């Protein structure tokens, strides 16, 4: 497919010019996905391969989500034929913010998602695994063990040794709050070690984000309960022991409700983290970036919410969705000074669309940005563009 390249000059907030960057036009890989409507997706980079997990409806009459796997070896320009991996025993309960999840290490892939239980909008996790690069899939075990419970907002990652790690929110504890749980698989998703409780009072509706830093430490970014600020837990021994939690963006937000907004996190070569976090604290409401160098939040926008962040060469790139008069759109900004200042935001999605929950995947000198988008009189679709 031939794509028209749009050149954009970006300017830092301090009015310092940085090198112009190129954006391609939005690409909709409908023929690759072959679903009428997209409810949820995950993207995972392993080496030069991008792995994607998509859930959605085949027809307007469907009431059960189909889950499909596909991959790309040219940074999303072309995708393989989709492979259905729907677990036929239960219906997937997947939405943006509570997405299906996927991780890969070589030929081994693991996928996890929440299923619909007896109580509406709640249910247990299921997992599937593949040992042949996604060609065939087998039913795995629930990492939460308790298949009768309610587990949601799962995230999944593989470390360099091929160990798969997952976190999720579990049934309310005795204190009435949901807890953050963790488990790992040493045999490529066939079995899971007994789960560990990381925090017995976490927010009950915000997604969690796992990351592995260059020094092989495992990290999870999640929203705490009181205050409702984003929090980081880390492990230097592959998940056996976890260090004391650290607040990422000290907003002191106290809120009795469900914000439905998690965050993004990435690490540079020096093991410093860069995070995108949102707060609803009235006097500080909006999206911020925070890094471990200064620990000082830098505001991106008041109306910006769902976000992701990545490092691309010598730049930090943040993407987010934001309501505007042209409809909810996907925006991006960049920093060349480790997040101290940011370029003027640029809209990536078309006007008059409702686009949400962007993800960014970076390579050495290129990044792929993906989201779901609803155009007038059309169903939700998978959309993407490239940032060079």
N, C-alpha and C positions, 0 to 999 in steps of 0.2 A: 504494500500500500504506500502511495506517495503522500507525504505529509508536507503541508506548507509551514515553513519556519517563520516565526514571528520574533523579531529582534526587540529587546526591551532594555533601555538604559535604566539602571537602578541607582538610587542615591541613598546614602546613609542619612540617618536622622540629623547628623551633624553637618550635612551637605557635602561630605567628601565623596567624590565619584569613585565607583569601583568598576571593574571590567564589565562591559555589557554581557548579558547571558541570553541564551536562546531558548525559547519555548516552542514546542511543536503544537499543532492544533490537537484538540481533544480526539481521542481514539476510542471507539466503542467496539470491543471484540465480541459482538453478538454471535457470529458464526462459530466462534470457538467455544463459548459457554453453552449455547443452545438452550437457554432458559428464557421463558417469557418475562419473568420478574425475578430480580435478585434481592434476597432478604439479608444476606450476610456474606462476608468473605474474609479470608486471611491470606497473607502473602508471606513467603519465607524464602530467604536467599541462602543457598548452600553452594559454595564455590561459584561457578559461573551459571548455575541453574536457578531459575526462579520457580518456586513451587506455589501453586494457588489452590485454595479450597473454596468452593462456591456453593451456597445453598440458595434455593429459590423454587419457584413454581414453573411447571412446564406449560400449563394452560390456565385459563381464568377459572376453571372449575376445580382445579386441584385444591385440596385442603391439607396435603402432606408435602413437606418440603423435600425436594430432591437434593442430594449432596454430591457434588462432582469434583474430581481432581483433574488438574491439567498443569503443564509446565512449559517453560520457555527457556531457550538457551541463547537468545539474542536480546536480552533485557526487555522482553515484553512485546517486541515487534511481531513475533509469530508465536502461536501457542499450539500445543499438541492437541490431538482429539481428546475430548473429555472422557473420563472413566467414572461411572456411577459407583459410589461406595456407600449408598444409603443403608443404614441399619434398619432392616425391615421389621424388627421387633418393636420399635417405638418411633414416634414422630419427633423430629428435631424441633427444638424450641430455640430458634436462632434469630436474633435481630441485631441491628447495628448497635454496638456498645456491649452486646452479649454475643459476640460472634463465634462461629465455628473456628477451631484452632488447628494449626498444622505446624509440624517441625520435621526437619530432614537431616540425615547424616549419611551421605553416600547413597547406597541402595536402600537404606532403611528410612521409612517414613512412619510417623504416628499422627493421628488426627483424633481430636476430642471435641465433643459438643454436649450441650445440655438437651435433655429430652423432656417431652411433655408428660407430667405425672398425673395423678388423680386430681390434684388441686390445680386449677387453671394458673398458667404462667409460673409453674414451678415443676421441678422434677430432677432426676438424677443425671449424672454424667454417663456417657458411653465413650468407649475408645475403640479405634480400629488401627491396624498396623499393616505395613507392606514391607516385604524384604526384597522386592524386585523393582524398585524405583517407581512404584505406583501402578504397575500393570494389574496386579491382583491385590485384594485386601482381605484381611481376616478380622473377626471380632476379637477385641481384647477385653481386658477386665476394667472395671470402674476403679480408677486410682483412689477414689474416696472410700472404697470398700462398701459403704452403706448404700446399697442400691435403692432403698426405700426412702432415703432422705432427699433433701433439696440442695443441689449444688449448682452454682452459676458463676458467670464472669471468669471463666477459666483462661489461663494463658499457658503456653507451651514453648519449650526451647530445647535444643540439643547442644551439649558442650563439645569441645574438640576431641574428647575421648569417646564420644558416641553415647553418653549417658543422656537420657531424656528427662527433663525436669518440668513439673507442672505445678501451678497454684490455682486456687479457686476460693470462692466464698461458700461457706457451709451453713447448715441449719443453725438457727439461733441457739446460743449457749444458755446457761442458767440465768445469766445476767440480761437475757432478752436480746442481745446483739448477735449478729452473724460473726463468724470467725474466719480468719484467713488461714487456709491449710496448704500444705506442701507435700508432694510425693515425687519419687523418681523411679525410673525404670532402667535396670542394668542390662536388660536383654532385648532392647529395641522395641519396647512396647508390649511384649507378651505378658509381662507381670510387673507389678508395682510394689515397691517397699511400703511398709505401713506408713500412713500419713502422719505428718507432724503439724501441730498447731503453732502457727507463727504469731498470731495475735488474736485474742479472744474477744475483741471489740472493734471490729472494722466497719466501715460504711457498707451498707447492704446492697448498693446498686451501681457502683462505679467499677469500670474494668481495671484489671491489674496488668502490669507490664513486667515481664521477665527480661533480663539482659545478662550477657556474659562479657566482662571487661577483658582487655588484652592480657591482664595478669591472671586470667582464668578464675576470677572471683565471680560468684553468682549473686545477682541483685534482683530485688522485686520492689517496684514502685506501686504504691496503693494509697487509697484515701482512708485515713484514720477516722475514728468515731468522734473523739472529743479532745481537741477541736477537730473540725473536718478539713484539716490540711493534708496535703500529700506527704507521704512518709516513705523512707527507704530502709529496707532491711538487706543485709549483705552476709554472704557466707564465703569463707576462704578455703573450706574443705569439702566443696562439692555438695553442700546441703546438710551435712551432719550437724553443725553448730551454726547459729546465726548471731551476728553482733547486735548490740543495742540499736534500736531504731533511731533514725535521724529525720527531722522535719525538713522537707524540701519546699521552701517558701513559707515563711512564718507569718501567716495572715491572721491567726487566732480566730478562725471562723467557727462560730457556734450556730448549729442549724439542726432542726429536728425535721428531717425530710430526706428526699432522694434527689440529689443533683444529677445523677446519671452522666457524670463526666470524670473520666480518668485522666491519664497523662502519658507522655512519651519520654523516653530516656535513651541516650547514646553515650559512648565513651570515646575519648581521643586516645592517641598512642601513648600518652602519659598517664592513662587510667583516670583522668579527670572526667566527671560526668557532666552532661548538659541535659537539662530536663525542660519539658514544656508542661506547665501546670496551670490549672484554672481555679479561681476562688469566687465564691458568691458573697463574700463579706462586702456589705453595702458600700463602705467608703473606699474599697479597693477592688471592686468587682471587675473581672476580666481575665484575659490570658497573659501569662508571664513566662519568661524563660529564667532558669536558675542554673548556675554551675557551681561545682565544688571549689573553684578557684576563689571566688568572692563571696558566694552564698547570698548575694544580693539580688532579689527579683527585679527583672527589667520588664516593664509592661509592653505587651505587643498590641493589645486592643481591648476595649471595653466590651464590644459585642462578639468577640471571638470566643469560641468554646472548645469543641473537640479538636484535638491536635496530635501531631507527631513531629519528631525531630530527628535529624541525621547529620553526620559530618561528611562533607564532600570536598576532598582535597584539603585546602586551607580555609574552607568556609564551613560555617554552621548554618544549616537550612532548617527552617521551621515551616510547617504547613498547618492550616486550620480551616474550619468552616465558620462563616460569619453571616449574620442576617444583614441585608441591605435593601434599598429600594428596588434593586434589580433582582431580588430573590436571594435565597441563601446560597452563598457561593464558596468556592475553595480559593484560598489565598495563600501566598507564600512570601517570606522575607528571608534575607540572608545577612550574616554577620562575618566580617573578616577580622574582627578584633576580639574574638573569643566571647561574643555575646554582650559586649559593653554597649554597642550601638547596632541598630538594625536598619536595613534598607527600607525604602518606602514599599509598603505592601503592594503586591500585584495579584490581580484576580486571574485564576487559571481556568475556571469553568465559565461556560457561556452565561450571558445574562438571561433573566426570566426562567431560570431553572432552580430547582431545590436540590442542592448538592451537599453531601454530608460525610462526616467521619473519614477524612483523608488518611492515607498511609504513604510513607515514603521509604523507598529502598535505594540505597546508595552503592555505587561501585567506585572505581578509582577516579573517574572524571565525568560521571554521568549519574543521574538519579531518575528513577521512575516514581511518579506520584499517581496514586490510585484512589478512587472514591466511588460511592454510589450516587446516582443522579436521577432525578425525576423531571422529565420535560413535560410541558403542557399536553394533556390528553394521552400520555404514555405511561407505562409502568416503570418501576425502578430498574435502572440498568447499571452495568459496570462500566466505569469510565477511567481513562488514564491519559497522562501526558508525560513528556520527557523534559528534564531540565539538564542542560549541558554546562 
